Amino acid sequence: MTSARQHRYLFGGPTPWSEVEWTSSDDRVRGGKSQSYLDCSSITTALFHGNLDITALGGAGFASQRTATTQSWNLTDYHGLSIHTGKSDGKKYTLTLKDETLPKRPDGREQSTVSWEYDFVPNCNHGELFVPWDDFKPTYRGRPKADAPALDLANVRRISLMMRSFFGSQHGEFRLEIDCIAASTTSRSHQASSLISSSGDSLSSMDDLKGEKDTKRPVKSSWFGWMCGFFK
């Protein structure tokens, strides 16, 4: 039995992608050499791509794009995030949320706050994923933060996409097409998910040099790609 779903499109679909709303946050601030880009030459699809270099930091590294505006989102009426991807390289990516951002330090680096993270491996040729809020796991300065307050869904202030090394298990060029990111009500499943997903105790991008765990989690499934495609 299926259930009706509602979406609030944050990026993609009826809400065009725009490069001015995103900025890079790479390991270069730690002396690394990785670099990321978000190409929004098509308003219906964003291309997250770049190069993950792990030679400068002893096997560690990260390359990420995050929202750059001061906008915040009230997502209390929804049950999680849906993401619809296009072509991918099959590498593992991380989706991150924050409900607090602080002024930068005098050296230009950002002050640490709690991050809620979810790791996933996209299908190489289009996929859909629904991630309930509870599957985003809190970390602080690179370590699990079990006593963190609940994610403030009324004040989500940042969304990030990240490629990282997972202790040297992946590196080099990366490429992920993203059609839509939307806040969604309960998942509706009519077939096996076309995204292989995993989430566990993971790192914020700024703390990728510290310990991490890579724990498999069950696959979640959803659909809303037809809506993304409708606006192409």
N, CA and C of each residue as an Amber inpcrd file, in Angstrom:
protein
   696
   0.8520000  -1.1920000   0.0000000   0.0000000   0.0000000   0.0000000
   0.8880000   1.2420000   0.0000000   0.5410000   2.1950000  -0.8330000
   1.3410000   3.4070000  -0.9350000   0.6830000   4.5540000  -0.2050000
   1.4640000   5.5600000   0.1020000   0.9410000   6.7370000   0.7880000
   1.2710000   7.9710000  -0.0330000   0.3820000   8.9430000   0.0250000
   0.6080000  10.1770000  -0.7200000   1.8010000  10.9090000  -0.1400000
   2.5340000  11.5970000  -0.9890000   3.6940000  12.3470000  -0.5440000
   3.5870000  13.7790000  -0.9920000   4.1950000  14.6550000  -0.2120000
   4.2700000  16.0580000  -0.5700000   5.7280000  16.4760000  -0.5490000
   6.0810000  17.3960000  -1.4360000   7.4640000  17.8380000  -1.5480000
   7.5560000  19.3610000  -1.4680000   8.6080000  19.8070000  -0.8390000
   8.9970000  21.2120000  -0.9250000  10.3560000  21.2170000  -1.6120000
  10.3820000  21.6640000  -2.8520000  11.6140000  21.6170000  -3.6270000
  12.5630000  22.7180000  -3.1700000  13.7190000  22.3090000  -2.6560000
  14.7220000  23.2680000  -2.2090000  15.6370000  23.6700000  -3.3490000
  16.0030000  22.6780000  -4.1710000  16.8630000  22.8980000  -5.3310000
  16.4000000  21.9710000  -6.4410000  16.2480000  22.5130000  -7.6360000
  15.7660000  21.7170000  -8.7520000  14.2550000  21.7090000  -8.8350000
  13.7130000  20.9970000  -9.8600000  12.2770000  21.0170000 -10.0790000
  11.8230000  22.4260000 -10.3850000  10.8070000  22.9340000  -9.6930000
  10.3380000  24.3000000  -9.9460000  11.2300000  25.3740000  -9.3300000
  12.2750000  24.9510000  -8.5840000  13.2050000  25.8990000  -7.9610000
  14.5540000  25.7730000  -8.6580000  14.8490000  26.6200000  -9.6540000
  16.0570000  26.4560000 -10.4640000  17.3380000  26.4550000  -9.6320000
  18.3020000  25.6310000 -10.0520000  19.6260000  25.6500000  -9.4420000
  20.3250000  26.9690000  -9.7890000  21.1320000  27.4730000  -8.8610000
  21.8790000  28.7040000  -9.0980000  23.2290000  28.6120000  -8.4050000
  24.2950000  28.8400000  -9.1510000  25.6430000  28.7450000  -8.5940000
  25.9020000  29.7730000  -7.4980000  25.2150000  30.9090000  -7.5420000
  25.4670000  31.9530000  -6.5410000  24.9860000  31.5250000  -5.1550000
  24.1770000  30.4890000  -5.0830000  23.6660000  30.0160000  -3.7980000
  24.5910000  28.9930000  -3.1400000  25.7040000  28.6490000  -3.8030000
  26.6130000  27.6280000  -3.3110000  28.0450000  28.1380000  -3.3260000
  28.8790000  27.5560000  -2.4520000  30.2910000  27.8990000  -2.4170000
  31.0960000  26.6640000  -2.0200000  32.3620000  26.6610000  -2.3820000
  33.2110000  25.5070000  -2.0690000  33.6890000  25.5520000  -0.6230000
  33.9100000  24.3750000  -0.0580000  34.5110000  24.2280000   1.2650000
  35.3860000  22.9860000   1.1960000  36.6390000  23.1830000   0.7930000
  37.5330000  22.0730000   0.4920000  38.6700000  21.9750000   1.5080000
  39.4360000  20.8960000   1.4130000  40.5090000  20.6830000   2.3820000
  41.6950000  21.6260000   2.1950000  41.6130000  22.5200000   1.2330000
  42.6810000  23.5090000   1.0440000  42.8440000  24.3980000   2.2670000
  41.7790000  24.5680000   3.0410000  41.8870000  25.3630000   4.2680000
  42.7310000  24.6420000   5.3020000  42.9980000  23.3650000   5.1040000
  43.8540000  22.5750000   5.9880000  45.1850000  22.2190000   5.3390000
  45.4830000  22.8480000   4.2040000  46.7260000  22.5510000   3.5060000
  46.5970000  21.4510000   2.4740000  45.3710000  21.0310000   2.1720000
  45.1510000  19.9990000   1.1740000  45.1230000  20.5690000  -0.2400000
  44.8470000  19.6920000  -1.2110000  44.8570000  20.0930000  -2.6100000
  43.5540000  19.7560000  -3.3350000  42.5460000  19.2930000  -2.6190000
  41.2800000  18.9240000  -3.2550000  40.5190000  20.1710000  -3.6940000
  39.6650000  20.0000000  -4.7020000  38.8870000  21.1310000  -5.1840000
  37.5520000  20.6320000  -5.7250000  36.4830000  21.3680000  -5.3800000
  35.1340000  20.9970000  -5.8320000  34.4900000  22.1460000  -6.5900000
  33.4980000  21.7730000  -7.4200000  32.7430000  22.7520000  -8.1880000
  31.2770000  22.3130000  -8.2130000  30.3910000  23.2710000  -8.3480000
  28.9830000  22.9820000  -8.6010000  28.5870000  23.7550000  -9.8520000
  28.4120000  23.0190000 -10.9300000  28.0890000  23.6070000 -12.2170000
  26.5770000  23.6160000 -12.3880000  25.9900000  24.8050000 -12.4690000
  24.5420000  24.9540000 -12.6320000  24.2250000  25.5640000 -13.9910000
  24.9750000  25.1790000 -15.0240000  24.7290000  25.7140000 -16.3590000
  23.3540000  25.3230000 -16.8630000  22.8200000  24.1970000 -16.3490000
  21.4260000  23.8380000 -16.5860000  20.6460000  24.1480000 -15.3170000
  19.5430000  24.8950000 -15.4410000  18.7910000  25.2590000 -14.2410000
  18.0450000  24.0750000 -13.6510000  17.9920000  22.9580000 -14.3880000
  17.2530000  21.7850000 -13.9140000  18.1520000  20.7170000 -13.3140000
  19.4710000  20.8240000 -13.5280000  20.4050000  19.8220000 -13.0240000
  21.6890000  20.4940000 -12.5860000  22.1910000  20.1090000 -11.4250000
  23.4840000  20.5970000 -10.9500000  24.5150000  19.4840000 -11.0950000
  25.7210000  19.8520000 -11.4400000  26.8220000  18.8990000 -11.5470000
  27.8290000  19.1850000 -10.4440000  27.8960000  18.2920000  -9.4600000
  28.8810000  18.3750000  -8.3860000  30.0830000  17.5520000  -8.8380000
  31.2200000  18.2180000  -8.9900000  32.3890000  17.5150000  -9.5280000
  33.6640000  18.1660000  -9.0260000  34.7720000  17.5140000  -9.2710000
  36.0620000  18.0400000  -8.8610000  37.0910000  16.9470000  -8.7390000
  38.0890000  17.2070000  -7.9120000  39.1690000  16.2530000  -7.7000000
  39.4570000  16.1220000  -6.2120000  39.4410000  14.8900000  -5.7280000
  39.7660000  14.5930000  -4.3330000  41.2130000  14.1370000  -4.2710000
  42.0700000  14.9780000  -3.7120000  43.5000000  14.6930000  -3.6020000
  43.8140000  14.2670000  -2.1790000  44.3990000  13.0950000  -2.0220000
  44.7030000  12.6030000  -0.6770000  46.2100000  12.5300000  -0.4140000
  47.0010000  13.0840000  -1.3170000  48.4510000  12.9950000  -1.1590000
  48.9810000  14.0000000  -0.1460000  48.3400000  15.1570000  -0.0280000
  48.8730000  16.2290000   0.8220000  48.5960000  16.0050000   2.2990000
  47.5460000  15.2360000   2.6150000  47.1260000  15.0930000   4.0120000
  47.2000000  13.6420000   4.4910000  48.1080000  12.8980000   3.9260000
  48.3690000  11.5570000   4.4250000  47.2130000  10.5810000   4.2800000
  46.5070000  10.6340000   3.1590000  45.4080000   9.7080000   2.9140000
  44.0400000  10.2700000   3.2050000  43.9750000  11.4160000   3.8560000
  42.6910000  12.0700000   4.1320000  42.4400000  13.1500000   3.0930000
  41.1940000  13.5980000   3.0270000  40.8650000  14.6790000   2.1150000
  39.3660000  14.8420000   1.9930000  38.9370000  16.0410000   1.6330000
  37.5180000  16.2800000   1.3740000  37.3580000  17.4310000   0.3940000
  36.2800000  17.3710000  -0.3430000  35.9110000  18.4310000  -1.2720000
  34.4000000  18.5710000  -1.1840000  33.9080000  19.7660000  -0.8990000
  32.4750000  19.9150000  -0.6750000  31.9610000  21.2400000  -1.2110000
  30.6610000  21.2450000  -1.4460000  29.9230000  22.4490000  -1.8040000
  28.8180000  22.6280000  -0.7730000  28.6490000  23.8650000  -0.3020000
  27.6210000  24.1480000   0.7010000  26.8260000  25.3640000   0.2890000
  25.6290000  25.4800000   0.8390000  24.8340000  26.6770000   0.5690000
  25.5470000  27.8890000   1.1510000  25.4850000  28.9820000   0.4100000
  26.2460000  30.1800000   0.7700000  25.3710000  31.3290000   1.2330000
  24.0770000  31.1780000   1.1280000  23.1870000  32.2780000   1.4890000
  22.8910000  32.2530000   2.9900000  22.2700000  33.3150000   3.4660000
  21.8600000  33.3810000   4.8750000  20.4570000  32.8090000   5.0730000
  19.9020000  32.2530000   4.0350000  18.5630000  31.6940000   4.1110000
  18.5090000  30.5240000   5.0920000  17.3880000  30.3910000   5.7760000
  17.1360000  29.2060000   6.5930000  15.8120000  28.6060000   6.1480000
  15.6380000  27.3120000   6.4110000  14.4540000  26.5890000   5.9700000
  13.7090000  26.0240000   7.1740000  12.4040000  26.2150000   7.1950000
  11.5520000  25.5800000   8.1970000  10.9850000  24.3060000   7.5690000
  11.4810000  23.1550000   8.0130000  11.1130000  21.8800000   7.4030000
  10.3370000  20.9980000   8.3800000   9.7070000  21.6120000   9.3690000
   9.0190000  20.8370000  10.4030000   7.8170000  20.0620000   9.8700000
   7.2900000  20.4440000   8.7320000   6.1160000  19.7530000   8.1820000
   6.4910000  18.5290000   7.3470000   7.7790000  18.2100000   7.2940000
   8.2390000  17.1280000   6.4280000   8.9620000  16.0630000   7.2500000
   9.1650000  14.9150000   6.6380000   9.7180000  13.7610000   7.3540000
  11.1560000  13.4210000   6.9630000  11.6730000  14.0900000   5.9590000
  13.0370000  13.8260000   5.5440000  13.3400000  14.5230000   4.2380000
  14.5300000  14.2270000   3.6750000  14.9440000  14.8060000   2.4000000
  14.8870000  13.7460000   1.3090000  14.4310000  14.1540000   0.1360000
  14.4870000  13.3320000  -1.0600000  15.5470000  13.9080000  -1.9810000
  16.3060000  13.0180000  -2.6140000  17.3110000  13.4580000  -3.5700000
  17.2010000  12.5800000  -4.8060000  17.1590000  13.2330000  -5.9650000
  17.0730000  12.5350000  -7.2370000  18.3450000  12.8270000  -8.0120000
  19.1060000  11.7870000  -8.3250000  20.3940000  11.9590000  -8.9850000
  20.3230000  11.5150000 -10.4340000  21.2170000  12.1020000 -11.2400000
  21.3740000  11.6900000 -12.6240000  22.5450000  10.7250000 -12.7330000
  23.4230000  10.9640000 -13.6900000  24.5810000  10.0970000 -13.8680000
  25.5800000  10.3150000 -12.7290000  26.2490000   9.2350000 -12.3500000
  27.1980000   9.3010000 -11.2450000  28.3640000   8.3590000 -11.5100000
  29.4140000   8.5390000 -10.7130000  30.5830000   7.6770000 -10.8220000
  30.5290000   6.4810000  -9.8690000  29.4730000   6.3770000  -9.0690000
  29.3510000   5.2470000  -8.1590000  30.1550000   5.3770000  -6.8780000
  30.7620000   6.5340000  -6.6350000  31.5100000   6.7460000  -5.3980000
  30.5660000   7.1400000  -4.2690000  31.0860000   7.1130000  -3.0460000
  30.2800000   7.4450000  -1.8720000  30.3150000   8.9480000  -1.6080000
  29.1400000   9.5200000  -1.4100000  28.9910000  10.9460000  -1.1330000
  28.3270000  11.1430000   0.2310000  28.3720000  12.3720000   0.7260000
  27.7730000  12.7030000   2.0170000  26.8800000  13.9240000   1.8760000
  25.6890000  13.8160000   2.4430000  24.7390000  14.9190000   2.5090000
  24.7140000  15.4070000   3.9500000  24.9030000  16.7110000   4.1550000
  25.0550000  17.2680000   5.5020000  24.0820000  18.4220000   5.7280000
  23.5310000  18.4700000   6.9440000  22.6620000  19.5630000   7.3700000
  23.2460000  20.2340000   8.6070000  23.0130000  21.5350000   8.7380000
  23.3790000  22.2810000   9.9440000  22.2310000  23.1910000  10.3420000
  22.0530000  23.3640000  11.6480000  21.0600000  24.3300000  12.1220000
  21.7200000  25.4920000  12.8600000  23.0430000  25.5500000  12.7900000
  23.7780000  26.6490000  13.4230000  25.0400000  26.9350000  12.6280000
  25.2820000  28.2000000  12.3450000  26.5340000  28.6410000  11.7400000
  27.0490000  29.8190000  12.5460000  28.3630000  29.8810000  12.7130000
  28.9930000  30.9310000  13.5200000  29.9010000  31.7860000  12.6420000
  30.2320000  32.9930000  13.0870000  31.1720000  33.8260000  12.3280000
  32.5170000  33.1270000  12.1640000  33.2110000  33.4240000  11.0750000
  34.5120000  32.8140000  10.8300000  35.5420000  33.2900000  11.8440000
  36.5460000  32.4450000  12.0650000  37.6510000  32.7950000  12.9340000
  38.5390000  33.8240000  12.2520000  39.4350000  34.4870000  13.0030000
  40.3250000  35.4830000  12.3980000  41.1690000  34.9510000  11.2510000
  41.4800000  33.6290000  11.2720000  42.2870000  33.0580000  10.1970000
  41.4520000  32.6650000   8.9850000  40.1550000  32.9660000   9.0190000
  39.2980000  32.6830000   7.8870000  38.6070000  31.3400000   7.9200000
  39.0160000  30.4760000   8.8560000  38.3820000  29.1670000   8.9680000
  37.0800000  29.2740000   9.7540000  36.1720000  28.3410000   9.4860000
  34.8840000  28.3760000  10.1560000  34.9640000  27.7460000  11.5440000
  34.1620000  28.2680000  12.4540000  34.0560000  27.6630000  13.7700000
  33.2000000  26.3980000  13.6780000  33.5560000  25.4140000  14.4640000
  32.8690000  24.1280000  14.4110000  31.4970000  24.2110000  15.0720000
  30.5260000  23.5860000  14.4530000  29.2070000  23.3830000  15.0380000
  28.7890000  21.9510000  14.7180000  27.7240000  21.5000000  15.3370000
  27.2540000  20.1420000  15.0980000  26.7620000  20.0070000  13.6530000
  27.1230000  18.8980000  13.0210000  26.6490000  18.5630000  11.6760000
  25.8210000  17.2930000  11.7410000  24.7940000  17.2100000  10.8960000
  24.0080000  15.9750000  10.7590000  24.2890000  15.4140000   9.3740000
  24.7990000  14.1720000   9.3120000  25.3440000  13.6400000   8.0700000
  24.7120000  12.3170000   7.6630000  24.6800000  12.1090000   6.3510000
  24.1850000  10.8610000   5.7770000  25.0410000  10.5120000   4.5600000
  25.5990000   9.3210000   4.5390000  26.4360000   8.8580000   3.4320000
  25.6110000   8.0100000   2.4720000  25.8750000   8.1490000   1.1830000
  25.1320000   7.3590000   0.2030000  25.9860000   7.1260000  -1.0390000
  25.6970000   6.0330000  -1.7190000  26.3520000   5.6830000  -2.9740000
  25.3060000   5.7190000  -4.0800000  25.3430000   6.7130000  -4.9640000
  24.3280000   6.7970000  -6.0100000  24.4720000   5.6880000  -7.0480000
  23.3560000   5.3380000  -7.6490000  23.3940000   4.4890000  -8.8220000
  24.1330000   5.2270000  -9.9300000  24.7930000   4.5060000 -10.7900000
  25.6030000   5.1520000 -11.8280000  24.7670000   5.8100000 -12.9280000
  23.4760000   5.4940000 -13.0000000  22.6470000   6.0640000 -14.0630000
  21.2400000   6.3340000 -13.5410000  21.1090000   7.4010000 -12.7920000
  19.8410000   7.8880000 -12.2480000  19.3640000   7.0610000 -11.0490000
  18.9400000   7.7530000 -10.0140000  18.4490000   7.1010000  -8.8170000
  17.6660000   8.0560000  -7.9470000  16.9230000   7.4980000  -7.0120000
  16.0900000   8.2700000  -6.1020000  16.2960000   7.7610000  -4.6890000
  16.2870000   8.6650000  -3.7290000  16.5330000   8.2980000  -2.3420000
  15.7120000   9.1800000  -1.4140000  15.1030000   8.5690000  -0.4160000
  14.4360000   9.3180000   0.6520000  15.1900000   9.0420000   1.9460000
  15.6020000  10.1080000   2.6470000  16.3660000   9.9880000   3.8880000
  15.5670000  10.5850000   5.0360000  15.0210000   9.7650000   5.9380000
  14.3080000  10.3120000   7.1010000  15.2510000  11.1340000   7.9770000
  14.6980000  12.0920000   8.6770000  15.5320000  12.9500000   9.5300000
  16.3560000  12.1200000  10.5130000  15.7860000  11.0580000  11.0430000
  16.4940000  10.2570000  12.0430000  17.7370000   9.5730000  11.4870000
  17.8370000   9.4580000  10.1710000  19.0060000   8.8130000   9.5840000
  20.1880000   9.7650000   9.4230000  19.9660000  11.0510000   9.6490000
  21.0850000  11.9940000   9.6970000  21.7030000  11.9080000  11.0890000
  22.9870000  11.5790000  11.1690000  23.6520000  11.3530000  12.4430000
  24.5170000  12.5400000  12.8420000  24.3910000  12.9950000  14.1050000
  25.1500000  14.1800000  14.5370000  26.6200000  13.8770000  14.7960000
  27.4800000  14.7800000  14.3580000  28.9110000  14.7230000  14.6600000
  29.3780000  16.1140000  15.0640000  30.4680000  16.1480000  15.8150000
  31.0710000  17.4330000  16.1820000  32.5830000  17.2740000  16.1410000
  33.2330000  18.1020000  15.3520000  34.6800000  18.0560000  15.1800000
  35.1470000  16.6530000  14.8150000  34.3870000  16.0190000  13.9530000
  34.8070000  14.7450000  13.3990000  34.4500000  13.5170000  14.1920000
  33.7160000  13.6650000  15.2750000  33.3800000  12.5030000  16.0900000
  31.8770000  12.4720000  16.3770000  31.3270000  11.2670000  16.5960000
  29.9010000  11.1640000  16.9230000  29.5530000  12.0220000  18.1250000
  28.3920000  12.6240000  18.0730000  27.9260000  13.5210000  19.1430000
  26.5800000  13.0040000  19.6320000  26.6180000  11.9250000  20.4140000
  25.3900000  11.2550000  20.8370000  24.5010000  12.1430000  21.6950000
  25.0970000  13.0950000  22.4090000  24.3060000  13.9500000  23.2940000
  23.8860000  15.2560000  22.6270000  24.0220000  15.3380000  21.3080000
  23.6300000  16.5600000  20.6070000  22.1200000  16.7690000  20.7010000
  21.6750000  18.0010000  20.8220000  20.2270000  18.2560000  20.7610000
  19.6820000  17.8070000  19.4130000  18.4020000  17.5940000  19.3470000
  17.7890000  17.2000000  18.0800000  17.9960000  18.2880000  17.0280000
  18.1070000  17.8850000  15.7820000  18.2060000  18.8380000  14.6860000
  17.0030000  19.7720000  14.7100000  17.2750000  21.0610000  14.6890000
  16.2110000  22.0670000  14.7150000  15.6410000  22.2160000  13.3090000
  14.5950000  21.4750000  13.0190000  14.0200000  21.4720000  11.6790000
  13.3460000  22.7880000  11.3210000  13.0780000  23.6080000  12.3010000
  12.4900000  24.9200000  12.0270000  13.5410000  25.9350000  11.5920000
  14.8300000  25.5370000  11.6500000  15.8920000  26.5050000  11.3970000
  17.0920000  25.8180000  10.7370000  16.8560000  25.0790000   9.6690000
  17.9560000  24.4680000   8.9300000  18.6660000  25.5680000   8.1550000
  19.9440000  25.7550000   8.4490000  20.6640000  26.9140000   7.9330000
  21.6820000  26.5760000   6.8430000  21.9990000  25.3040000   6.6930000
  23.0050000  24.9540000   5.6890000  22.7680000  23.5370000   5.1830000
  22.9790000  23.3600000   3.8830000  22.9390000  22.0610000   3.2350000
  24.2420000  21.9040000   2.4670000  24.8800000  20.7460000   2.6130000
  26.1720000  20.5310000   1.9600000  26.2000000  19.1890000   1.2310000
  26.9920000  19.1540000   0.1660000  27.3100000  17.9270000  -0.5560000
  28.8130000  17.7180000  -0.4610000  29.2410000  16.5120000  -0.1210000
  30.6610000  16.3010000   0.1130000  31.1530000  14.9900000  -0.4930000
  32.3790000  15.0530000  -1.0080000  33.1600000  13.8830000  -1.3920000
  34.3540000  13.8350000  -0.4480000  34.6060000  12.6850000   0.1790000
  35.7470000  12.5610000   1.0860000  36.3900000  11.2000000   0.9430000
  37.5510000  11.0610000   1.5630000  38.4100000   9.9120000   1.2660000
  38.0350000   8.6380000   2.0010000  37.3790000   8.7460000   3.1640000
  37.1440000   7.5770000   4.0130000  38.4480000   6.7970000   4.2000000
  39.4390000   7.5030000   4.7290000  40.7690000   6.9420000   4.9870000
  41.3910000   6.3150000   3.7500000  41.3820000   7.0810000   2.6720000
  42.0900000   6.6570000   1.4700000  41.3600000   5.6510000   0.6120000
  40.1180000   5.3400000   0.9350000  39.3950000   4.3380000   0.1540000
  38.8940000   4.8760000  -1.1780000  38.8710000   6.2130000  -1.3370000
  38.5160000   6.7790000  -2.6260000  39.2680000   8.0900000  -2.8200000
  39.5570000   8.3820000  -4.0650000  40.3010000   9.6040000  -4.3970000
  40.1590000   9.8620000  -5.8840000  40.7080000  10.9810000  -6.3450000
  40.7010000  11.3060000  -7.7600000  39.4660000  12.0820000  -8.1880000
  39.2250000  12.0600000  -9.4960000  38.1070000  12.8010000 -10.0630000
  36.7740000  12.2200000  -9.5690000  35.7930000  13.0970000  -9.3480000
  34.4550000  12.6500000  -8.9700000  33.4290000  13.4780000  -9.7290000
  32.2290000  12.8890000  -9.8750000  31.2060000  13.5220000 -10.7000000
  29.8340000  12.9840000 -10.3160000  28.9300000  13.8790000  -9.9530000
  27.5750000  13.4940000  -9.5710000  26.5840000  14.5290000 -10.0910000
  25.6260000  14.0780000 -10.9070000  24.5480000  14.9470000 -11.3660000
  23.3910000  14.8690000 -10.3660000  22.8320000  16.0260000 -10.0170000
  21.7130000  16.0820000  -9.0720000  20.5790000  16.8650000  -9.7210000
  19.4380000  16.2010000  -9.8560000  18.2730000  16.8610000 -10.4420000
  17.5050000  17.6640000  -9.3950000  17.2410000  17.0490000  -8.2470000
  16.3910000  17.6940000  -7.2450000  16.8430000  17.3360000  -5.8400000
  16.7160000  18.2760000  -4.9240000  16.7500000  18.0240000  -3.4830000
  15.4810000  18.6440000  -2.9220000  14.6950000  17.8430000  -2.2020000
  13.4110000  18.3290000  -1.6970000  13.1530000  17.7960000  -0.3040000
  12.4950000  18.6010000   0.5170000  11.9500000  18.0970000   1.7760000
  10.6570000  17.3680000   1.4420000  10.4790000  16.1740000   2.0310000
   9.3410000  15.3360000   1.6450000   8.6300000  14.7780000   2.8660000
   7.3580000  14.4870000   2.6790000   6.6230000  13.7460000   3.6980000
   6.9530000  12.2660000   3.5420000   6.2350000  11.3970000   4.2180000
   6.6040000   9.9880000   4.3080000   6.8940000   9.3560000   2.9620000
   7.8620000   8.4430000   2.9860000   8.3200000   7.7900000   1.7670000
   7.2420000   6.9310000   1.1530000   7.2260000   6.8660000  -0.1580000
   6.3340000   5.9760000  -0.8870000   7.1830000   5.0720000  -1.7670000
   7.0110000   3.7550000  -1.6360000   7.8510000   2.7970000  -2.3420000
   7.0120000   1.9540000  -3.2810000   7.4570000   1.8490000  -4.5110000
   6.7730000   0.9560000  -5.4320000   7.7380000  -0.0090000  -6.0850000
   9.0320000   0.1250000  -5.7940000  10.0250000  -0.7810000  -6.3230000
  11.2720000  -0.6440000  -5.4750000  12.2510000  -1.5240000  -5.7120000
  13.5020000  -1.4510000  -4.9690000  14.1950000  -0.1420000  -5.2830000
  14.8600000   0.4250000  -4.2740000  15.5420000   1.6940000  -4.4600000
  16.6400000   1.5550000  -5.4900000  16.8220000   2.5910000  -6.3040000
  17.8940000   2.5970000  -7.2760000  19.1280000   3.3190000  -6.7540000
  19.1110000   3.6690000  -5.4710000  20.2980000   4.2160000  -4.8210000
  20.7490000   3.2520000  -3.7480000  22.0260000   2.9160000  -3.7490000
  22.5960000   2.1550000  -2.6520000  23.0060000   3.1700000  -1.6080000
  22.4920000   3.0430000  -0.3680000  22.7480000   4.0760000   0.6210000
  23.3610000   3.4950000   1.8740000  24.1190000   4.3180000   2.5530000
  24.6820000   3.9240000   3.8370000  24.8970000   5.1630000   4.6570000
  24.7800000   5.0240000   5.9820000  25.0120000   6.1570000   6.8520000
  25.5400000   5.6370000   8.1730000  26.3710000   6.4290000   8.8230000
  26.9110000   5.9760000  10.0920000  27.5910000   7.1130000  10.8010000
  28.4940000   6.8030000  11.6900000  29.2260000   7.8170000  12.4330000
  30.2590000   8.3960000  11.4930000  30.0130000   9.6010000  10.9870000
  30.8580000  10.1540000   9.9590000  31.3360000  11.5380000  10.3340000
  32.1180000  12.1410000   9.4260000  32.8200000  13.3680000   9.7540000
  32.2300000  14.5960000   9.1000000  32.3750000  15.7440000   9.7450000
  32.1280000  16.9920000   9.0640000  33.3190000  17.2520000   8.1600000
  33.1200000  18.0430000   7.0810000  34.1860000  18.2350000   6.1100000
  35.4250000  18.8570000   6.7490000  35.2470000  19.7520000   7.6820000
  36.3820000  20.4380000   8.2690000  37.1810000  19.5590000   9.2080000
  36.6680000  18.4150000   9.5640000  37.3470000  17.5440000  10.5280000
  37.6500000  16.1800000   9.9310000  37.8940000  16.1320000   8.6200000
  38.0910000  14.8650000   7.9360000  39.4130000  14.2100000   8.3060000
  40.2710000  14.9020000   9.0390000  41.5550000  14.3310000   9.4170000
  41.4500000  13.4760000  10.6670000  40.2700000  13.4240000  11.3080000
  40.1070000  12.6780000  12.5420000  39.3950000  11.3660000  12.2700000
  39.1840000  10.5710000  13.3240000  38.6250000   9.2340000  13.1770000
  37.2420000   9.2180000  12.5860000  36.9270000   8.1350000  11.8810000
  35.6220000   7.9970000  11.2760000  35.2210000   6.5330000  11.2720000
  33.9160000   6.2890000  11.1630000  33.3880000   4.9470000  11.0510000
  32.5420000   4.8830000   9.8000000  32.5290000   3.7260000   9.1580000
  31.7830000   3.5450000   7.9270000  30.8380000   2.3730000   8.1400000
  29.5890000   2.6420000   8.5390000  28.6480000   1.6090000   8.9260000
  27.5240000   1.5140000   7.9190000  27.2580000   0.3140000   7.4070000
  26.1770000   0.1220000   6.4510000  24.8390000   0.3170000   7.1280000
  23.8900000   0.8980000   6.3860000  22.5400000   1.0580000   6.8890000
  21.5670000   0.5870000   5.8320000  20.3120000   0.3020000   6.2150000
  19.3490000  -0.1990000   5.2480000  19.0600000   0.8050000   4.1400000
  18.6930000   0.2750000   2.9800000  18.3330000   1.1110000   1.8490000
  16.9530000   1.6980000   2.0510000  16.8050000   2.9770000   1.7690000
  15.5170000   3.6520000   1.7780000  15.1290000   3.9350000   0.3340000
  13.8530000   3.9120000   0.0120000  13.4490000   4.1390000  -1.3600000
  12.3300000   5.1610000  -1.4460000  12.2640000   5.8320000  -2.5770000
  11.2540000   6.8400000  -2.7820000  11.1740000   7.1490000  -4.2560000
  10.2100000   7.9630000  -4.6320000  10.1520000   8.4490000  -6.0130000
   9.6510000   9.8780000  -6.0230000  10.2880000  10.6710000  -6.8510000
   9.7740000  11.9980000  -7.1720000  10.4850000  12.5270000  -8.4080000
  11.2130000  11.6390000  -9.0910000  11.9630000  12.0560000 -10.2680000
  11.0830000  12.5270000 -11.4050000   9.8720000  11.9850000 -11.4850000
   8.9980000  12.4230000 -12.5780000   8.7400000  13.9230000 -12.4940000
   8.6900000  14.4570000 -11.2600000   8.4440000  15.8830000 -11.0710000
   9.6550000  16.6800000 -11.5240000  10.8560000  16.1720000 -11.1660000
  12.0730000  16.8460000 -11.6200000  12.1130000  16.8920000 -13.1390000
  11.8090000  15.7410000 -13.7490000  11.8410000  15.6620000 -15.1990000
  10.8050000  16.5440000 -15.8610000   9.7050000  16.7570000 -15.1860000
   8.6310000  17.5770000 -15.7460000   9.0970000  18.9930000 -16.0060000
  10.0330000  19.4640000 -15.1540000  10.4690000  20.8580000 -15.2760000
  11.6900000  20.9970000 -16.1750000  12.1660000  19.8960000 -16.7550000
  13.3210000  20.0090000 -17.6540000  12.9050000  20.5670000 -19.0100000
